[in-house]
Structures are given as structure tokens and as C-alpha cells.
Amino acid sequence: MPKAKTHKGMAKRFKVTGSGKKASHRSANRGHILGKKSGKRKRHLRNGGIVAGANARMIVEALRPGT
């Protein structure tokens, strides 16, 4: 049977939280073209978010190798 591998695309975008049941992510729209966005908008985009529920389960499974 082949080895189970970490999904590298997800590994670059998500990080599993300490409990191992949720995933954290960075806010979108923060990469470039920041001159036209207001300071308030950019300030609120600094904080990432948490993925919970069924989506988090899929992400955690994709990031867990060898199970």
C-alpha cells in the first residue's frame, strides 16, 4: 500500500490548532493591491480565522500523514 502523504497545498494555507480538531487560516485579500484598501479594512484583515465543523475535519485529515 502506498504511503499517505500530507496535502502540500493545504499545508501552505492551513495550520491545525492545538486541540487537533480545528484549523486556522490567514485572511484573504491581504496579499497585494493594498493601496486602495482602507486602513480599517487592512487592520481587520490582519487577524486570521478558524475553520470548525465538517470543513475542519476534511482539512485535518488532509494534513495528517500516515493514518
N, C-alpha and C positions, 0 to 999 in steps of 0.2 A: 504494500500500500504506500502511495507517495506521502511525503511529509506535508503536514498542514502548515501553511505559511501565513504570516501577517499580511494583511491587505495594505500595501505601502501607500496607496492613495489616501486611505482613511487615516493611516498613521501620521501623515503630514497635516491633517486637518483637525483631528480629534485627540483628546487625551482622556484616559479613563480616570475617574475620580477615586479617592481613597477607599470608598466603600466597594468599588468594583462593579457597581450597578448603574452608574450614570456616566455620562461623557460630557466634557467641557469643550467648547468651541470658541473661536475668535469671531468677532462681529464682521459681517460683510460690509462692503463699500468703504473700506478703510485703507485700501492698497495704493491708490493713485487718484489723480484729479481731485486733490483736496482743497485747491484754492477757491473753488466756487461753493464749497460747503461751509456752513456757518460754524462758528466756534462751538456753539451749543451742541450742534449735531455731531461734530467730531468728538467732543467731550463725552457724549453719551455712547458713542461707538467704541470708546476705549475699553469698556467692560465687555467681556465675552458673555456667553450664555451657557446654560446647562441643558442637555438633552436628557429627558427622562421617558420612561414608559417603553413601548414596543420598539421605537426607533433606537433607544439607547441599548436595548438588548441586542439588536442587529449589529450595532457599531461595536459593542464589547466583544461579541463573538468573532467579528472580523479582525479585531485587534489581538485576539488571544490565539497564539500558535499552539499546536500540539494537543488540542482536545477534540 
